């Protein structure tokens, strides 16, 4: 069976703009305490769309952040196995693109792993991953970025 080659879209800016528009909407709805089933379905599809658009744009940094977002959404929905699958992918992308993704991406990968393992009842692993994420967060130089990550680390659910 032959597989089609992955082609990076020639319209990088279009895909990047769509993805950037999706992110804040997903984060807001994910934080909402009482979502309807339709809103939860929207969250899942929108998070996957975020990753798709950055894959088309050819940006591994944003693709990795997208895998974090998908994991985060599944975590907020209580779907631990799916959250872990995307957290693992988030870490894999970090490991492959370590130089371009940097400390922030590594911290997000650890946060996703911590949240997924918490859902699955793996307390020891979750604690280790959360500690790693917090240590990396404290290394971040931009106060707003550090504050956002610390806020995410301390969110419920």
C-alpha positions as CSV (number, residue, x, y, z in Angstrom):
1,X,0.0,0.0,0.0
2,X,1.5,3.3,-1.0
3,X,1.0,6.4,1.1
4,X,0.6,9.9,-0.3
5,X,3.4,12.2,0.6
6,X,2.5,14.9,3.1
7,X,2.4,18.3,1.3
8,X,2.8,21.5,3.2
9,X,0.2,24.0,2.1
10,X,1.4,26.9,0.0
11,X,-0.9,29.1,2.0
12,X,0.9,29.1,5.3
13,X,-0.7,32.4,6.4
14,X,-4.2,31.2,5.9
15,X,-3.8,28.1,8.0
16,X,-1.8,29.9,10.6
17,X,-4.5,32.6,10.9
18,X,-7.3,30.0,11.2
19,X,-5.4,28.1,13.9
20,X,-4.7,31.3,15.9
21,X,-8.4,32.1,15.8
22,X,-9.3,28.7,17.1
23,X,-7.0,28.6,20.1
24,X,-8.6,31.3,22.4
25,X,-12.1,30.0,21.7
26,X,-11.1,26.4,22.7
27,X,-9.3,27.7,25.9
28,X,-12.4,29.7,26.9
29,X,-14.9,26.9,26.3
30,X,-12.6,24.3,27.9
31,X,-12.6,26.4,31.1
32,X,-16.4,26.6,31.2
33,X,-17.7,24.4,34.0
34,X,-21.1,23.2,32.6
35,X,-20.7,22.5,28.9
36,X,-23.4,20.9,26.8
37,X,-22.7,17.7,24.8
38,X,-22.6,19.8,21.7
39,X,-20.0,22.2,23.2
40,X,-17.9,19.2,24.2
41,X,-18.1,17.9,20.6
42,X,-17.1,21.3,19.3
43,X,-14.1,21.4,21.7
44,X,-12.8,18.1,20.4
45,X,-13.2,18.9,16.7
46,X,-11.8,22.5,17.1
47,X,-8.7,21.3,19.0
48,X,-8.0,18.8,16.2
49,X,-8.6,21.5,13.6
50,X,-6.0,23.6,15.4
51,X,-3.4,20.9,15.0
52,X,-4.5,20.3,11.4
53,X,-4.1,23.9,10.4
54,X,-0.6,24.2,11.9
55,X,0.4,20.9,10.3
56,X,-0.6,22.4,7.0
57,X,1.3,25.6,7.8
58,X,4.4,23.4,8.5
59,X,5.2,24.8,11.9
60,X,6.4,22.0,14.3
61,X,6.3,24.5,17.3
62,X,2.7,25.2,16.9
63,X,1.9,21.6,15.9
64,X,3.4,20.5,19.2
65,X,1.3,23.1,21.1
66,X,-1.7,21.8,19.2
67,X,-1.1,18.3,20.5
68,X,-0.9,19.9,24.0
69,X,-4.3,21.6,23.3
70,X,-5.9,18.3,22.1
71,X,-4.6,16.6,25.2
72,X,-5.8,19.4,27.4
73,X,-9.3,19.2,25.9
74,X,-9.5,15.5,26.4
75,X,-8.3,16.0,30.0
76,X,-11.0,18.6,30.7
77,X,-13.5,16.1,29.3
78,X,-12.3,13.3,31.6
79,X,-11.0,11.2,28.7
80,X,-7.7,10.1,30.1
81,X,-6.5,7.6,27.5
82,X,-7.0,10.0,24.7
83,X,-5.4,12.8,26.7
84,X,-2.4,10.6,27.3
85,X,-2.1,9.6,23.6
86,X,-1.9,13.3,22.6
87,X,0.4,14.2,25.6
88,X,2.8,11.5,24.4
89,X,2.6,12.9,20.9
90,X,3.3,16.4,22.4
91,X,6.4,15.1,24.1
92,X,7.5,13.2,20.9
93,X,7.3,16.4,18.9
94,X,9.3,18.2,21.6
95,X,12.0,15.5,21.4
96,X,12.3,15.7,17.6
97,X,12.2,19.5,17.4
98,X,13.9,20.3,20.8
99,X,15.9,23.2,19.5
100,X,13.0,25.0,17.9
101,X,10.4,24.2,20.5
102,X,12.5,25.0,23.5
103,X,11.7,25.2,27.2
104,X,8.2,26.4,26.9
105,X,7.2,23.4,24.7
106,X,8.9,21.0,27.1
107,X,7.0,22.5,30.0
108,X,3.7,22.1,28.1
109,X,4.5,18.5,27.3
110,X,5.2,17.7,30.9
111,X,1.9,19.6,31.9
112,X,-0.1,17.4,29.5
113,X,1.5,14.2,30.8
114,X,0.9,15.3,34.4
115,X,-2.8,16.0,33.7
116,X,-3.4,12.8,31.7
117,X,-1.7,10.6,34.3
118,X,-3.7,12.3,37.1
119,X,-6.9,11.3,35.2
120,X,-5.7,7.8,34.9
121,X,-4.8,7.5,38.6
122,X,-1.1,7.3,38.1
123,X,-0.3,9.7,41.0
124,X,3.4,9.2,41.1
125,X,4.0,9.8,37.4
126,X,1.6,12.8,37.5
127,X,3.5,14.3,40.4
128,X,6.9,13.9,38.7
129,X,5.6,15.4,35.4
130,X,3.9,18.3,37.2
131,X,7.2,19.0,39.2
132,X,9.1,19.0,35.9
133,X,6.6,21.4,34.3
134,X,6.8,23.8,37.3
135,X,10.6,23.8,37.3
136,X,10.7,24.6,33.6
137,X,8.0,27.3,34.0
138,X,10.2,29.1,36.5
139,X,13.0,29.2,33.9
140,X,10.8,31.1,31.4
141,X,12.0,34.6,30.9
142,X,8.8,36.3,29.8
143,X,6.6,37.0,32.8
144,X,3.3,36.8,30.9
145,X,4.2,33.4,29.4
146,X,5.3,32.1,32.8
147,X,2.1,33.3,34.4
148,X,-0.1,31.7,31.8
149,X,1.7,28.3,32.1
150,X,1.5,28.5,35.9
151,X,-2.2,29.3,35.7
152,X,-2.7,26.2,33.4
153,X,-0.7,24.1,35.8
154,X,-3.1,25.0,38.7
155,X,-6.4,24.7,36.8
156,X,-8.9,22.2,38.0
157,X,-9.9,19.3,35.8
